Amino acid sequence: MKGFASDNYAGIHPEVLAAVAEANDGTHARAYGADPWTARAEQLFRRHFGPQATSYVMFNGTGANVTAMRACCRPWEGVVCAETAHVNVDEGGAPERMGGLKLLTTPTTDGKLTPEHIARTAIRVGDEHAVQARVVTITQSTELGTLYTVPELRALAEAAHERGLVLHVDGARIANAAAALGLPFAAFTTEVGVDLVTFGATKNGALGAEAVVFLTPGLDEGFLYLRKQSMQLASKGRFLAAQLIALLDGDLWLRSAQTANAAAARLAAGVRGLPGVRVTQAVEANAVFAILPPGVAESVMEQYPFYVWDEHTGEVRWMCSWDTTPDEVDGFVAALTAAVTVAAGS
Ligand SMILES: Cc1ncc(COP(=O)(O)O)c(C=O)c1O
C-alpha cells in the first residue's frame, strides 16, 4: 500500500537504518545520552543552528513540543498558537494534561500566525485573573502545508520579544521548510530570533527521533531534569542519535525533503485543472489540500489512502513523503482524473 495519508506512513530511509545497524556494532556504549553518537549529534545541531545551540534528543514530536513549551512557562503562563496547530488539535490534550499548559488559540486562514494574532491573543498582561502568555508557537512548514518567509518570521520574533515572549517553532517538517526556502536551518531560525525549535526527523526518514534545540542561551536551564520527568530520556540514546547523524551529517535531510516537496508540487500541478477540484492552500512544502466533487474522495481512497481534513467542508489532505515517486503521483492523479470524470457524468 502506498498512499498520501501522512508522511509518517513512509518507512525508514535505508541510510538511516544502515546508520542504526552500524551503531549496533557489538560494543557497549554509555547509556542515557552520554555516548559518542549523542555528542556527535549535538555537534551537528551546533553546525546547523549556530555555536550557541544546545540540543536534547527526544523520542517523538508530541513529547518534544510539550517538554519544550513546558521549559519556558511558569505555572500561570500559557502558549499562543494557531487553532490548527498540532499542539492544539493533534496531541490528545498532552500540552494541557501532561504539560499543564493553557493554549491561547487564534483562528487563521492558512495556519500561519502574524504579529496581529499575537497582539490580539497575548492580552490582559498583568491581570491576575488571566493566564499570562509566555510562548508563541508556530509550525514550519505549517499543518496546512504553508511556509513562513524570513521577513514574516523576523516580524513574529520581534512581536514576541517586545512583549517578553519566546518564539518556539514546531519543526516536525523543518527540513521541508528549509528545502522549500532554499536556506540553511539557522537562516530562518537562529538568525531571525527564534528561541527554540522542535526538530523533526521522523517525517524526514528517521525511524523515530526528534530533538529540542535551544537557540537562546539560558532557556534550557533544568531541561535535563524536565526531559527525564517528561519520560523523553532514551536509555539507549545512541540509536536515536545515530538517526539524527545519518540525516544531518551529509545532505540526506535535504534530499528527503526535496523529494517530498517536489512530489507535492507535481501532484498540485496534476490536479489543478480537473473540473470541480479546488486546491485550497498554497502548496509550499509537502502537502496539498483540496476540495473535490462529491464521491470522488471515497472512490479513490480505497486504492490510495488519504484523510478528509475537514469533515464539514469535505476538504482533503494529501501528504507526500521522502519516498514518494513521480510515478506514484502520476498514478494517483490518473485515478483522481478518472473519478472526477465519472462524477461529472453522473
Ligand atoms: C505539525 C506536527 N507537529 C508535531 C508532530 C509530531 O507528532 P508525533 O508525536 O506523532 O511524533 C506532527 C506529526 O504528525 C506534526 O504534524
PDBQT file of the ligand as one rigid body, heavy atoms in Angstrom, charges set to zero:
ROOT
HETATM    1  C1  LIG A 401       2.960  19.663  12.966  1.00  0.00    +0.000 C 
HETATM    2  C2  LIG A 401       3.340  18.449  13.731  1.00  0.00    +0.000 A 
HETATM    3  N1  LIG A 401       3.946  18.576  14.923  1.00  0.00    +0.000 NA
HETATM    4  C3  LIG A 401       4.351  17.525  15.625  1.00  0.00    +0.000 A 
HETATM    5  C4  LIG A 401       4.165  16.244  15.159  1.00  0.00    +0.000 A 
HETATM    6  C5  LIG A 401       4.760  15.106  15.937  1.00  0.00    +0.000 C 
HETATM    7  O1  LIG A 401       3.930  14.175  16.370  1.00  0.00    +0.000 OA
HETATM    8  P1  LIG A 401       4.340  12.747  16.963  1.00  0.00    +0.000 P 
HETATM    9  O2  LIG A 401       4.102  12.865  18.422  1.00  0.00    +0.000 OA
HETATM   10  O3  LIG A 401       3.416  11.846  16.275  1.00  0.00    +0.000 OA
HETATM   11  O4  LIG A 401       5.786  12.462  16.667  1.00  0.00    +0.000 OA
HETATM   12  C6  LIG A 401       3.485  16.042  13.950  1.00  0.00    +0.000 A 
HETATM   13  C7  LIG A 401       3.199  14.676  13.471  1.00  0.00    +0.000 C 
HETATM   14  O5  LIG A 401       2.204  14.380  12.874  1.00  0.00    +0.000 OA
HETATM   15  C8  LIG A 401       3.079  17.170  13.211  1.00  0.00    +0.000 A 
HETATM   16  O6  LIG A 401       2.442  17.033  12.044  1.00  0.00    +0.000 OA
ENDROOT
TORSDOF 0
